[in-house]
Amino acid sequence: MTKRKTFLLAVAIPLLILLAMTIKPQATVVFGQEIILETKAYDPTDVFRGDYVAINFAISDVPKSKVDIPIDKINNKNLYVSLRQEGKYYVVDQVSETKPKQGVYLKGKFQEIYNEFNGAGGYRVDYSLDKYFLEQGSGKELEQESFKGGLDGTVKVLGGYGVLTGIASR
């Protein structure tokens, strides 16, 4: 192989890898089903990344009654959270180890067990949808809106993968 072909190959491989990393998020934005999730916001700025709203989705707190998986099988596992529409919002319907054949679902990982005041308890699930970056200077304003009544998160979902496409006050 000539030096020129070797050089072109060395440049092309990293570029192809970077392009491949954008396919799943872009396909989700273009072809995914749009759903609305209830959120709570906090911490509106970051010195290094600019203004953003770190959000907590209501579907991140999953009651034990929705999980039929033994506790020892939950840690560090990818699980599938089936969602159903309840009024304007999508809520947790069921959690399973296998990918649902139909319906709206998100792939997530259990983070921890939590206890509610009533003792029912549940699980905290991470969907990797926790930050939304904003125009400079608009984070504080959005934070104030969230404290008045919360925010709605618009998420595009395709095959269990979700992309947070927008947040707005209720």
Disulfide bonds with the S-S distance in Angstrom:
none
